[in-house]
Amino acid sequence: MSNTDIPVTNPRTGEVDYHVPAFDAGAVAAAAARLRTHQPAWEALRPSGRAQALMALSDAIGRHGDAIFTALSEDTGRRLMARVETSAVRDWMGYWAQRAPRLLSEDSAGTSRMAPSVRWSHRLIPYSVVGIISPWNVPLLLGLIDAVPALAAGCGILLKPSEVTPRFAEPLSQAIAEVPELAGVVEIVTGGPETGQALIENADAVCFTGSVPTGRKVAVQAASHFVPAFLELGGKDPAIVLPSADLDQATDAILRSAVGMTGQACQSLERIYVHESVMERFLERLVEKARAVELNWPDPERGQIGPFIFPPQGAKVQAHIDQAVKAGAQILCGGQVEEHGGSWCRPTVLTGVTHEMAIMREETFGPIMPVMPFSTTEEAIALANDSDFGLSGAVFAGTREEGEAVAEQVTGGAISVNDASLTSQVHDVAKNSFCLSGMGGSRMGDDGLMRFLRKRAILYQSGTPSSLAIMDESLSRGSGPGDDAPDH
Ligand code: NAD
């Protein structure tokens, strides 16, 4: 099955305490071949049969919940999120089990407006093998977020979890094995970049969640293999705090979004722009709340901030802070990565930052809140849009109208008003990723399923087919171009 094993580090201890097999190209091709054998029967189950199987998988995940929890908490150092991830994927299965049969039964037939004698109907053709490559920050949820709608659409799934957090693959495979309809319909291939490359070679469509540099490679390889790639990449989400905003609510939401999951979420707020007239009061409240946040170390059942999951992450976050301070930024709280086995960082508030600093331009992926003042709304919008990314963002204002008027000018796929990172709660609303934050159809909302189905139009001629006479050049002598133009 594999040539090598990859060592996996426990982020709480900093020790390697697990190894995961790296599937080689041959093993990935064999898994894809199994999917191609079994996917037609899965598709033939129809939406309602697939919905039942998804509910059975949800139940099986429930039965294996303890083992999945242990795997996730060992890989991420988080306990609460390990529970949340497990219940979120089960909710997601319930959502698509209900939604997909309705969505796929919607009438899809009619008469052409351009050629009224032509009756049309659509057949929806799922991709046989959807390849999914997922990152380390939310391992189970991001492993399954595209897999569930793709399964509901009738596709087979070839899933490669991140080699940084692969432990859930074992208990998840056991849960999948308890649903007979899914035999040969979901294949999990563990490994690193080479396994990911082999996956792309064997997939009919690729869903990738991860960093921009890897996303570029995936897009190039998918293009040369001639398959679509749906990319969900990094972010540098801005928040704008207008003078009319409720500062208590704004600081609560910004702190939660920026430091929750240790800032290791694509939709974490990473840049904060505050109107100069409320800056002092805003900082007072933010820093007071940030100082009250505790590491969940040494007791994993206390505190709010876990360790950095990916070992090099601590050094990257520290480098962003140090570079900013060297260039003139001030630290109001936090600011120092701590080593307690793994690496940890307390919520960090910085002022005196500029857009020349990496901390305002590159994805930091840590619990860091760099705050910059603005004097006009136009300036705030320009600062928010001065970024290579366009994932999401937030606007805080006294009224819905004022907030939405600003939100609609911010570049990004989802802008929360008077809250932050709402896309992590609202999965039923379509949104795209802008700029370097992604490419391809929305993973959220109905589009999240429909993008896995190609449309085959069956076009029935109810009248008399045209003869070659309509191509006769003598028609070009007619009254004017286009009057009797042939079909094209
Ligand atoms: P990464 O790009 O390093 O790795 C992601 C996956 O790609 C891993 O499974 C890895 O093994 C695989 N991979 C690496 N090289 C490959 C190659 N050449 N071909 C195919 N696969 C390859 O990302 P990461 O560090 O695991 O995740 C963090 C990143 O993910 C952050 O940038 C974060 O913003 C982003 N992210 C985005 C979203 C979103 O929805 N937009 C959600 C979560 C995370």
Residues whose N, C-alpha, C, O or C-beta is under 5 A from the ligand:
A	BS01	NAD	I133 S134 P135 W136 K160 P161 S162 E163 G191 G192 P193 G196 Q197 T209 G210 S211 V212 T214 K217 E232 L233 G234 G235 C266 S437
